[in-house]
Amino acid sequence: MSNKSPLLNIIFQSLNKVTRNVLRDFGEIENLQVSPNSINRFVAKTEDKIYSSLFENLTKSRPEWGMKLNSNEVSVKDKYYWIFDTLNGQFNFSHALPYFAISISVEFNNEIISTAILDPLRDEMFFAEKGKGSFQNDRRIRVSRRNSINSSVFSLYGDSKTKDNKNTDNIFKPIYALASKNSSVTREFGSSALSFAWLASGKIDCLFAHNLNKNQVACGELLIKESGGYFTNLKYINAYKAPGDLLIGANPTLHKDLLKKINNIY
């Protein structure tokens, strides 16, 4: 995608401005492992810096647009909103695990029309605009073409910050059993945003997420859709309109098969 839209250019510039500081801070984490309290304060400061930079740049570029900092905020018709996630995979970051991301999305009339997920450590930008396909840097990406769940890679993500975490564990038990029965493997990477990106680029075959809020889902649905995949709850409702539910992402063939199998379990 050689000619990026003005909107994507704003998003890219905003994300690139925070990259250097994030990489520097991540490099410092290993030196702080002896003091957990110091790590927590350090990570909080990192997030504050990312937040301040993104808020300033996005507000400056489109001052008339709204900013959805609260996932429960109600949208006003015909108004654009910025949605961003400062450090998706915070736990990984705080333990010097190299799997986290920063994302920015744009909502209009309760629909995501543009999104980007930055993996700063690998210098990979995953992005999509409505009707224009999904990309990783300058390469078009597609979901996995696997037509059977046999020997597939399942990625699971449940938000441990929610009060319903025990319910998430129970919901995932049948999925582990399904994977085992079909010689598939399960992976819990710890960043929902990068799991979305890896599903869209075919690195993983199936994604299961639970207890996410609307802002967390925002960066993933359009990216997966534009890469040829589906991302819905068990009733085929689009993920962005069904946050908190068990969400399933995959190519159309696997998605249909998974929903049939899982609906028979629950």
DRENBA-432713 format. One record per residue (C-alpha): residue number from 0; residue in one letter; x, y, z. Coordinates in nm, 3 decimals. Layout:
<atoms>
<atom n="NUM" res="A" xx="X" yy="Y" zz="Z"/>
...
</atoms>
This chain:
<atoms>
<atom n="0" res="M" xx="0.000" yy="0.000" zz="0.000"/>
<atom n="1" res="S" xx="0.231" yy="0.270" zz="-0.128"/>
<atom n="2" res="N" xx="-0.012" yy="0.561" zz="-0.107"/>
<atom n="3" res="K" xx="-0.132" yy="0.580" zz="0.250"/>
<atom n="4" res="S" xx="-0.426" yy="0.801" zz="0.335"/>
<atom n="5" res="P" xx="-0.381" yy="1.125" zz="0.533"/>
<atom n="6" res="L" xx="-0.556" yy="0.955" zz="0.824"/>
<atom n="7" res="L" xx="-0.314" yy="0.663" zz="0.827"/>
<atom n="8" res="N" xx="-0.022" yy="0.905" zz="0.803"/>
<atom n="9" res="I" xx="-0.145" yy="1.079" zz="1.119"/>
<atom n="10" res="I" xx="-0.175" yy="0.744" zz="1.296"/>
<atom n="11" res="F" xx="0.169" yy="0.628" zz="1.185"/>
<atom n="12" res="Q" xx="0.336" yy="0.954" zz="1.286"/>
<atom n="13" res="S" xx="0.173" yy="0.943" zz="1.628"/>
<atom n="14" res="L" xx="0.284" yy="0.584" zz="1.688"/>
<atom n="15" res="N" xx="0.635" yy="0.640" zz="1.556"/>
<atom n="16" res="K" xx="0.685" yy="0.933" zz="1.792"/>
<atom n="17" res="V" xx="0.656" yy="0.706" zz="2.095"/>
<atom n="18" res="T" xx="0.864" yy="0.417" zz="1.959"/>
<atom n="19" res="R" xx="1.208" yy="0.535" zz="2.067"/>
<atom n="20" res="N" xx="1.106" yy="0.599" zz="2.426"/>
<atom n="21" res="V" xx="0.922" yy="0.267" zz="2.450"/>
<atom n="22" res="L" xx="1.223" yy="0.075" zz="2.322"/>
<atom n="23" res="R" xx="1.452" yy="0.258" zz="2.563"/>
<atom n="24" res="D" xx="1.223" yy="0.191" zz="2.858"/>
<atom n="25" res="F" xx="1.189" yy="-0.176" zz="2.765"/>
<atom n="26" res="G" xx="1.567" yy="-0.203" zz="2.762"/>
<atom n="27" res="E" xx="1.573" yy="-0.075" zz="3.121"/>
<atom n="28" res="I" xx="1.323" yy="-0.328" zz="3.254"/>
<atom n="29" res="E" xx="1.578" yy="-0.609" zz="3.306"/>
<atom n="30" res="N" xx="1.783" yy="-0.381" zz="3.528"/>
<atom n="31" res="L" xx="1.481" yy="-0.326" zz="3.753"/>
<atom n="32" res="Q" xx="1.383" yy="-0.690" zz="3.809"/>
<atom n="33" res="V" xx="1.515" yy="-0.691" zz="4.168"/>
<atom n="34" res="S" xx="1.253" yy="-0.440" zz="4.278"/>
<atom n="35" res="P" xx="0.890" yy="-0.517" zz="4.178"/>
<atom n="36" res="N" xx="0.764" yy="-0.185" zz="4.319"/>
<atom n="37" res="S" xx="1.017" yy="0.002" zz="4.110"/>
<atom n="38" res="I" xx="0.906" yy="-0.191" zz="3.803"/>
<atom n="39" res="N" xx="0.541" yy="-0.101" zz="3.859"/>
<atom n="40" res="R" xx="0.623" yy="0.268" zz="3.896"/>
<atom n="41" res="F" xx="0.851" yy="0.256" zz="3.593"/>
<atom n="42" res="V" xx="0.587" yy="0.088" zz="3.372"/>
<atom n="43" res="A" xx="0.322" yy="0.335" zz="3.491"/>
<atom n="44" res="K" xx="0.549" yy="0.622" zz="3.386"/>
<atom n="45" res="T" xx="0.604" yy="0.458" zz="3.048"/>
<atom n="46" res="E" xx="0.230" yy="0.433" zz="2.993"/>
<atom n="47" res="D" xx="0.182" yy="0.794" zz="3.102"/>
<atom n="48" res="K" xx="0.439" yy="0.909" zz="2.846"/>
<atom n="49" res="I" xx="0.273" yy="0.709" zz="2.569"/>
<atom n="50" res="Y" xx="-0.070" yy="0.840" zz="2.668"/>
<atom n="51" res="S" xx="0.043" yy="1.203" zz="2.677"/>
<atom n="52" res="S" xx="0.218" yy="1.181" zz="2.341"/>
<atom n="53" res="L" xx="-0.071" yy="1.010" zz="2.161"/>
<atom n="54" res="F" xx="-0.334" yy="1.234" zz="2.317"/>
<atom n="55" res="E" xx="-0.143" yy="1.549" zz="2.222"/>
<atom n="56" res="N" xx="-0.068" yy="1.446" zz="1.865"/>
<atom n="57" res="L" xx="-0.411" yy="1.306" zz="1.784"/>
<atom n="58" res="T" xx="-0.595" yy="1.599" zz="1.941"/>
<atom n="59" res="K" xx="-0.375" yy="1.845" zz="1.757"/>
<atom n="60" res="S" xx="-0.429" yy="1.673" zz="1.421"/>
<atom n="61" res="R" xx="-0.810" yy="1.651" zz="1.450"/>
<atom n="62" res="P" xx="-0.924" yy="1.887" zz="1.729"/>
<atom n="63" res="E" xx="-1.293" yy="1.845" zz="1.637"/>
<atom n="64" res="W" xx="-1.284" yy="1.467" zz="1.689"/>
<atom n="65" res="G" xx="-1.376" yy="1.293" zz="2.011"/>
<atom n="66" res="M" xx="-1.147" yy="1.075" zz="2.221"/>
<atom n="67" res="K" xx="-1.283" yy="0.748" zz="2.360"/>
<atom n="68" res="L" xx="-1.081" yy="0.698" zz="2.676"/>
<atom n="69" res="N" xx="-1.366" yy="0.515" zz="2.848"/>
<atom n="70" res="S" xx="-1.486" yy="0.201" zz="2.674"/>
<atom n="71" res="N" xx="-1.839" yy="0.263" zz="2.800"/>
<atom n="72" res="E" xx="-1.867" yy="0.607" zz="2.640"/>
<atom n="73" res="V" xx="-2.167" yy="0.638" zz="2.410"/>
<atom n="74" res="S" xx="-2.099" yy="0.748" zz="2.054"/>
<atom n="75" res="V" xx="-2.260" yy="1.055" zz="1.903"/>
<atom n="76" res="K" xx="-2.393" yy="1.001" zz="1.552"/>
<atom n="77" res="D" xx="-2.176" yy="1.129" zz="1.265"/>
<atom n="78" res="K" xx="-1.885" yy="1.209" zz="1.497"/>
<atom n="79" res="Y" xx="-1.536" yy="1.064" zz="1.466"/>
<atom n="80" res="Y" xx="-1.354" yy="0.921" zz="1.767"/>
<atom n="81" res="W" xx="-0.995" yy="0.827" zz="1.839"/>
<atom n="82" res="I" xx="-0.940" yy="0.508" zz="2.039"/>
<atom n="83" res="F" xx="-0.593" yy="0.409" zz="2.153"/>
<atom n="84" res="D" xx="-0.431" yy="0.148" zz="2.375"/>
<atom n="85" res="T" xx="-0.107" yy="0.265" zz="2.534"/>
<atom n="86" res="L" xx="0.057" yy="-0.066" zz="2.624"/>
<atom n="87" res="N" xx="-0.132" yy="-0.378" zz="2.528"/>
<atom n="88" res="G" xx="0.058" yy="-0.658" zz="2.698"/>
<atom n="89" res="Q" xx="0.159" yy="-0.457" zz="3.002"/>
<atom n="90" res="F" xx="0.236" yy="-0.768" zz="3.209"/>
<atom n="91" res="N" xx="0.474" yy="-0.892" zz="2.940"/>
<atom n="92" res="F" xx="0.643" yy="-0.552" zz="2.923"/>
<atom n="93" res="S" xx="0.692" yy="-0.540" zz="3.299"/>
<atom n="94" res="H" xx="0.863" yy="-0.881" zz="3.290"/>
<atom n="95" res="A" xx="1.083" yy="-0.801" zz="2.991"/>
<atom n="96" res="L" xx="0.886" yy="-1.040" zz="2.771"/>
<atom n="97" res="P" xx="0.906" yy="-0.915" zz="2.411"/>
<atom n="98" res="Y" xx="0.539" yy="-0.931" zz="2.320"/>
<atom n="99" res="F" xx="0.339" yy="-0.610" zz="2.352"/>
<atom n="100" res="A" xx="0.188" yy="-0.345" zz="2.125"/>
<atom n="101" res="I" xx="0.045" yy="0.004" zz="2.094"/>
<atom n="102" res="S" xx="-0.266" yy="0.069" zz="1.886"/>
<atom n="103" res="I" xx="-0.477" yy="0.350" zz="1.745"/>
<atom n="104" res="S" xx="-0.820" yy="0.314" zz="1.585"/>
<atom n="105" res="V" xx="-1.084" yy="0.547" zz="1.446"/>
<atom n="106" res="E" xx="-1.457" yy="0.497" zz="1.509"/>
<atom n="107" res="F" xx="-1.742" yy="0.652" zz="1.313"/>
<atom n="108" res="N" xx="-2.109" yy="0.570" zz="1.380"/>
<atom n="109" res="N" xx="-2.015" yy="0.280" zz="1.606"/>
<atom n="110" res="E" xx="-1.792" yy="0.123" zz="1.342"/>
<atom n="111" res="I" xx="-1.414" yy="0.108" zz="1.318"/>
<atom n="112" res="I" xx="-1.303" yy="0.256" zz="0.987"/>
<atom n="113" res="S" xx="-0.925" yy="0.267" zz="1.036"/>
<atom n="114" res="T" xx="-0.683" yy="0.091" zz="1.268"/>
<atom n="115" res="A" xx="-0.313" yy="0.031" zz="1.328"/>
<atom n="116" res="I" xx="-0.123" yy="-0.192" zz="1.568"/>
<atom n="117" res="L" xx="0.246" yy="-0.127" zz="1.625"/>
<atom n="118" res="D" xx="0.486" yy="-0.395" zz="1.743"/>
<atom n="119" res="P" xx="0.779" yy="-0.165" zz="1.830"/>
<atom n="120" res="L" xx="1.032" yy="-0.440" zz="1.905"/>
<atom n="121" res="R" xx="0.997" yy="-0.601" zz="1.563"/>
<atom n="122" res="D" xx="0.930" yy="-0.273" zz="1.381"/>
<atom n="123" res="E" xx="0.605" yy="-0.416" zz="1.243"/>
<atom n="124" res="M" xx="0.302" yy="-0.199" zz="1.172"/>
<atom n="125" res="F" xx="-0.024" yy="-0.384" zz="1.109"/>
<atom n="126" res="F" xx="-0.299" yy="-0.163" zz="0.968"/>
<atom n="127" res="A" xx="-0.623" yy="-0.153" zz="0.777"/>
<atom n="128" res="E" xx="-0.880" yy="0.089" zz="0.642"/>
<atom n="129" res="K" xx="-1.237" yy="-0.005" zz="0.560"/>
<atom n="130" res="G" xx="-1.256" yy="-0.161" zz="0.214"/>
<atom n="131" res="K" xx="-0.882" yy="-0.138" zz="0.146"/>
<atom n="132" res="G" xx="-0.738" yy="-0.459" zz="0.288"/>
<atom n="133" res="S" xx="-0.499" yy="-0.531" zz="0.573"/>
<atom n="134" res="F" xx="-0.124" yy="-0.481" zz="0.566"/>
<atom n="135" res="Q" xx="0.193" yy="-0.552" zz="0.761"/>
<atom n="136" res="N" xx="0.428" yy="-0.265" zz="0.680"/>
<atom n="137" res="D" xx="0.399" yy="-0.256" zz="0.298"/>
<atom n="138" res="R" xx="0.290" yy="-0.618" zz="0.250"/>
<atom n="139" res="R" xx="-0.071" yy="-0.729" zz="0.207"/>
<atom n="140" res="I" xx="-0.169" yy="-0.988" zz="0.467"/>
<atom n="141" res="R" xx="-0.434" yy="-1.259" zz="0.476"/>
<atom n="142" res="V" xx="-0.567" yy="-1.495" zz="0.742"/>
<atom n="143" res="S" xx="-0.454" yy="-1.857" zz="0.745"/>
<atom n="144" res="R" xx="-0.588" yy="-2.074" zz="0.463"/>
<atom n="145" res="R" xx="-0.608" yy="-2.386" zz="0.679"/>
<atom n="146" res="N" xx="-0.943" yy="-2.558" zz="0.617"/>
<atom n="147" res="S" xx="-0.945" yy="-2.789" zz="0.919"/>
<atom n="148" res="I" xx="-0.886" yy="-2.729" zz="1.288"/>
<atom n="149" res="N" xx="-0.663" yy="-3.036" zz="1.293"/>
<atom n="150" res="S" xx="-0.306" yy="-2.931" zz="1.383"/>
<atom n="151" res="S" xx="-0.410" yy="-2.565" zz="1.407"/>
<atom n="152" res="V" xx="-0.263" yy="-2.301" zz="1.634"/>
<atom n="153" res="F" xx="-0.517" yy="-2.169" zz="1.886"/>
<atom n="154" res="S" xx="-0.442" yy="-1.838" zz="2.056"/>
<atom n="155" res="L" xx="-0.628" yy="-1.765" zz="2.381"/>
<atom n="156" res="Y" xx="-0.660" yy="-1.434" zz="2.561"/>
<atom n="157" res="G" xx="-0.868" yy="-1.354" zz="2.869"/>
<atom n="158" res="D" xx="-0.841" yy="-1.022" zz="3.045"/>
<atom n="159" res="S" xx="-0.716" yy="-1.106" zz="3.395"/>
<atom n="160" res="K" xx="-0.802" yy="-0.757" zz="3.523"/>
<atom n="161" res="T" xx="-1.176" yy="-0.825" zz="3.522"/>
<atom n="162" res="K" xx="-1.371" yy="-0.959" zz="3.818"/>
<atom n="163" res="D" xx="-1.498" yy="-1.242" zz="3.599"/>
<atom n="164" res="N" xx="-1.158" yy="-1.403" zz="3.552"/>
<atom n="165" res="K" xx="-1.263" yy="-1.738" zz="3.704"/>
<atom n="166" res="N" xx="-1.545" yy="-1.753" zz="3.451"/>
<atom n="167" res="T" xx="-1.290" yy="-1.697" zz="3.175"/>
<atom n="168" res="D" xx="-1.090" yy="-1.997" zz="3.298"/>
<atom n="169" res="N" xx="-1.404" yy="-2.213" zz="3.286"/>
<atom n="170" res="I" xx="-1.494" yy="-2.092" zz="2.938"/>
<atom n="171" res="F" xx="-1.151" yy="-2.181" zz="2.803"/>
<atom n="172" res="K" xx="-1.149" yy="-2.538" zz="2.942"/>
<atom n="173" res="P" xx="-1.358" yy="-2.682" zz="2.655"/>
<atom n="174" res="I" xx="-1.138" yy="-2.498" zz="2.405"/>
<atom n="175" res="Y" xx="-0.827" yy="-2.665" zz="2.548"/>
<atom n="176" res="A" xx="-1.008" yy="-2.999" zz="2.520"/>
<atom n="177" res="L" xx="-1.111" yy="-2.923" zz="2.161"/>
<atom n="178" res="A" xx="-0.752" yy="-2.839" zz="2.071"/>
<atom n="179" res="S" xx="-0.620" yy="-3.156" zz="2.232"/>
<atom n="180" res="K" xx="-0.879" yy="-3.372" zz="2.058"/>
<atom n="181" res="N" xx="-0.778" yy="-3.231" zz="1.718"/>
<atom n="182" res="S" xx="-0.399" yy="-3.236" zz="1.769"/>
<atom n="183" res="S" xx="-0.393" yy="-2.857" zz="1.780"/>
<atom n="184" res="V" xx="-0.180" yy="-2.644" zz="2.010"/>
<atom n="185" res="T" xx="-0.287" yy="-2.357" zz="2.235"/>
<atom n="186" res="R" xx="-0.080" yy="-2.047" zz="2.302"/>
<atom n="187" res="E" xx="-0.143" yy="-1.762" zz="2.545"/>
<atom n="188" res="F" xx="0.079" yy="-1.477" zz="2.430"/>
<atom n="189" res="G" xx="-0.044" yy="-1.206" zz="2.667"/>
<atom n="190" res="S" xx="-0.133" yy="-0.929" zz="2.421"/>
<atom n="191" res="S" xx="-0.476" yy="-0.926" zz="2.259"/>
<atom n="192" res="A" xx="-0.368" yy="-0.664" zz="2.003"/>
<atom n="193" res="L" xx="-0.075" yy="-0.868" zz="1.873"/>
<atom n="194" res="S" xx="-0.288" yy="-1.182" zz="1.871"/>
<atom n="195" res="F" xx="-0.531" yy="-0.994" zz="1.644"/>
<atom n="196" res="A" xx="-0.240" yy="-0.895" zz="1.420"/>
<atom n="197" res="W" xx="-0.098" yy="-1.247" zz="1.410"/>
<atom n="198" res="L" xx="-0.437" yy="-1.392" zz="1.323"/>
<atom n="199" res="A" xx="-0.478" yy="-1.138" zz="1.041"/>
<atom n="200" res="S" xx="-0.133" yy="-1.222" zz="0.904"/>
<atom n="201" res="G" xx="-0.183" yy="-1.600" zz="0.920"/>
<atom n="202" res="K" xx="0.069" yy="-1.673" zz="1.195"/>
<atom n="203" res="I" xx="-0.205" yy="-1.828" zz="1.407"/>
<atom n="204" res="D" xx="-0.517" yy="-2.004" zz="1.281"/>
<atom n="205" res="C" xx="-0.781" yy="-1.944" zz="1.549"/>
<atom n="206" res="L" xx="-0.825" yy="-1.679" zz="1.817"/>
<atom n="207" res="F" xx="-1.038" yy="-1.702" zz="2.131"/>
<atom n="208" res="A" xx="-1.080" yy="-1.394" zz="2.350"/>
<atom n="209" res="H" xx="-1.298" yy="-1.329" zz="2.652"/>
<atom n="210" res="N" xx="-1.370" yy="-1.042" zz="2.891"/>
<atom n="211" res="L" xx="-1.233" yy="-0.774" zz="2.659"/>
<atom n="212" res="N" xx="-1.381" yy="-0.427" zz="2.668"/>
<atom n="213" res="K" xx="-1.487" yy="-0.236" zz="2.358"/>
<atom n="214" res="N" xx="-1.169" yy="-0.030" zz="2.337"/>
<atom n="215" res="Q" xx="-0.957" yy="-0.345" zz="2.349"/>
<atom n="216" res="V" xx="-1.154" yy="-0.503" zz="2.063"/>
<atom n="217" res="A" xx="-1.141" yy="-0.185" zz="1.850"/>
<atom n="218" res="C" xx="-0.800" yy="-0.245" zz="1.695"/>
<atom n="219" res="G" xx="-0.874" yy="-0.604" zz="1.594"/>
<atom n="220" res="E" xx="-1.208" yy="-0.641" zz="1.421"/>
<atom n="221" res="L" xx="-1.138" yy="-0.434" zz="1.109"/>
<atom n="222" res="L" xx="-0.785" yy="-0.574" zz="1.072"/>
<atom n="223" res="I" xx="-0.917" yy="-0.931" zz="1.081"/>
<atom n="224" res="K" xx="-1.213" yy="-0.854" zz="0.853"/>
<atom n="225" res="E" xx="-0.998" yy="-0.682" zz="0.591"/>
<atom n="226" res="S" xx="-0.759" yy="-0.978" zz="0.591"/>
<atom n="227" res="G" xx="-1.045" yy="-1.210" zz="0.499"/>
<atom n="228" res="G" xx="-1.136" yy="-1.337" zz="0.845"/>
<atom n="229" res="Y" xx="-1.436" yy="-1.333" zz="1.078"/>
<atom n="230" res="F" xx="-1.431" yy="-1.210" zz="1.438"/>
<atom n="231" res="T" xx="-1.761" yy="-1.257" zz="1.622"/>
<atom n="232" res="N" xx="-1.928" yy="-1.395" zz="1.931"/>
<atom n="233" res="L" xx="-2.111" yy="-1.729" zz="1.931"/>
<atom n="234" res="K" xx="-2.421" yy="-1.565" zz="1.777"/>
<atom n="235" res="Y" xx="-2.227" yy="-1.423" zz="1.480"/>
<atom n="236" res="I" xx="-2.249" yy="-1.069" zz="1.620"/>
<atom n="237" res="N" xx="-1.942" yy="-0.864" zz="1.524"/>
<atom n="238" res="A" xx="-1.685" yy="-0.846" zz="1.801"/>
<atom n="239" res="Y" xx="-1.693" yy="-0.467" zz="1.835"/>
<atom n="240" res="K" xx="-2.065" yy="-0.487" zz="1.912"/>
<atom n="241" res="A" xx="-2.027" yy="-0.779" zz="2.154"/>
<atom n="242" res="P" xx="-1.733" yy="-0.698" zz="2.384"/>
<atom n="243" res="G" xx="-1.705" yy="-0.911" zz="2.695"/>
<atom n="244" res="D" xx="-1.846" yy="-1.219" zz="2.521"/>
<atom n="245" res="L" xx="-1.642" yy="-1.517" zz="2.413"/>
<atom n="246" res="L" xx="-1.507" yy="-1.396" zz="2.078"/>
<atom n="247" res="I" xx="-1.378" yy="-1.621" zz="1.803"/>
<atom n="248" res="G" xx="-1.160" yy="-1.517" zz="1.511"/>
<atom n="249" res="A" xx="-1.057" yy="-1.733" zz="1.214"/>
<atom n="250" res="N" xx="-1.090" yy="-1.767" zz="0.838"/>
<atom n="251" res="P" xx="-1.451" yy="-1.827" zz="0.718"/>
<atom n="252" res="T" xx="-1.416" yy="-2.206" zz="0.699"/>
<atom n="253" res="L" xx="-1.261" yy="-2.253" zz="1.043"/>
<atom n="254" res="H" xx="-1.486" yy="-1.989" zz="1.198"/>
<atom n="255" res="K" xx="-1.802" yy="-2.170" zz="1.084"/>
<atom n="256" res="D" xx="-1.667" yy="-2.505" zz="1.208"/>
<atom n="257" res="L" xx="-1.556" yy="-2.364" zz="1.544"/>
<atom n="258" res="L" xx="-1.886" yy="-2.191" zz="1.616"/>
<atom n="259" res="K" xx="-2.075" yy="-2.509" zz="1.537"/>
<atom n="260" res="K" xx="-1.855" yy="-2.717" zz="1.766"/>
<atom n="261" res="I" xx="-1.843" yy="-2.465" zz="2.050"/>
<atom n="262" res="N" xx="-2.216" yy="-2.389" zz="2.041"/>
<atom n="263" res="N" xx="-2.270" yy="-2.761" zz="2.095"/>
<atom n="264" res="I" xx="-2.050" yy="-2.745" zz="2.406"/>
<atom n="265" res="Y" xx="-2.193" yy="-2.439" zz="2.583"/>
</atoms>
